[in-house]
Amino acid sequence: MTFRPLAAALVLMCCALMSCKTIEPANSTLKDMQEWATPEPLDRLSPAHEQRDAKAAMVRWVEQYLKHEYRVVGQRFVLTQPGFTAGASIGSKAHQYATQNLGGEMQTDGWFDDDDYRLFLWTFGDGPKRYVAFVLTRDFLPGTRERRLVGYLELVPAAKN
């Protein structure tokens, strides 16, 4: 008789645990920053298979622009809403999140930029420093109905040879 209540309790506990979110994504910092600065549904998360070349080019540009002193170890990409022109606005939101929520410190006096991209870079953390970048394409991506690519990147100092 005591077996049934124990079995029922075990089944209920397993069902409850299966419905709970017990494992955070690998990089919740980038996810949280993205949700703060470019929330869906207007902007949308870009799946891994989409715009691979554009994403790889953005990562290469960041590492090259930072003179290969850092390498990208985490990434999250968003396609902005069609016709998007408010890059400064989402950059400001990302800056607000990095400084107020993460205690981050901007590594520049404004945007790093060139003809193709704009970049903010912050450092934060009490122990080993962590680095997060916000990157935005200057132009719309071809074949996307005038969408821009936004990258949320986590970086680490590159190994010195």
N, C-alpha and C positions, 0 to 999 in steps of 0.2 A: 504494500500500500504506500510506503514512503517513496517508492521508486517513481511513481507517476508524478507527484508534485515536483520532485527533483528534476525529472526529465523535462517537464513543462517549463520550469524555471530556466533550465539550461537552453532550451529552444528559444525562449523569449529573450534571454540575454544575447544569444548569437544573432538573432534578428535585429536587435537594437544596435549591436556593434557593427553589423554589416551596413546599416543605413547611416552610420555616423561617418563623418570625414575625419579619419584618424591620421592620414598621411598628408602633409603639406606638399605642395609642388616643390620641385628641386630648388627653385629660386623665388620665394614668395616676395622678396624685395622688389624685383622687377615687375612681378604681377601686380602688386599693390600700387606701385608708381604708375604703371600703365592704366590701371583702373581709375586712378585719381586724375590723370592728365588727359587721357583719351578714352572716356567711357563708351561702351557700346550702348545703344545700337547705331548711333551716327557713325562712329569709327568702329572698325571691326578687327579683331585679332586675325592675323594672317597665318594660316596653317603652314606647316613645314614645307609642303610640296609646292606652295605658291610663291612665285617671284624669287625663286632660288638664286638666280644670277644677280638680281638687284640686291638681295640680302647679303650675298657673299661679297659683292662689290662694296657695300657699305662697311662691312666688317674690315675688309682690306684697307679701305680709305682711313678708317679710324686708327688702325694700327700703324699705317704709314704716316698719317698726319701727326701722330704722337711719337714719331721717330722710332718706332718699334721698341719703345721703352715699356710698353704695356701690351698685354695680349688679352683678347676677349675670351672669357670663360663661361659666360652666360648671356643669353640673348632672348629677346621677345620682340616681335614685330607687329605693327598695326598698319592697316591701310586706312587712311583718313576718308571722310565722307567725300563724295564727288564734288569737285569745284572748290575744295578746301583752300582757304587763303589766310587762316589765322594762326600761322606758325608761331608768332610771338606770344600769342595767348596760351597755347599748350606748353610752350617753353617756360612761360611764367608759372603755369600750374605744376610742371615737373620740378621747377626750382623751389617752389613753395613746399612741395612734398619732401624733397631732398633735405631742405634746411630745417623745416619745422618738425617733420615726422621722424627723420633719420638723424637729425643733428649734423647734417652734412655741411661742408664748406666748399664753396665754389672755387675751382682751381684757376679761373680766369676772371677778367673784368668784363665779361660779356661773352658773346658767341665766338667760338673758333669757327671759321668758315672759309669756303672757297666758292668756286662757280657751281659746284654740285651739291654740297652738303652744309649743314649748320650743326654745331656740336656744343653742348654744355657738358662739363665734367666736374664731378664732386668727389670728395673723399670724406669718409666718416668711419667711426669706430674707435673704441678706446684701446683695444689691443692692436693686433695687426690691422693696418689701414685697409679699408675696402674702397673700391672705386666704382662709380656708376656714371654712365654716360647716357645722354639723351641726344639722339641724332635724327635729323629731319632732312629729307631730300628737298632741294630747292625747286625742282620741276616735277610735274606730274609724271607718273610712270606710263609708258606706252601700253595701250590696250586695257586700261583700268578705268575708263570713264572719268578721267581727271582726278585720280587719287594720288596722294603722296604716301611715301613709305616713312614710317616713324620707327626708329630702333631704340630699344631700352637695353643697354649693354652693361654687363658687369665685367670689370677688367682686373687684372692682377699685374704687378710689376713683372716684366720679362726677366728671365734668368740671364745673368751676366756671364758671358763666356770668357 
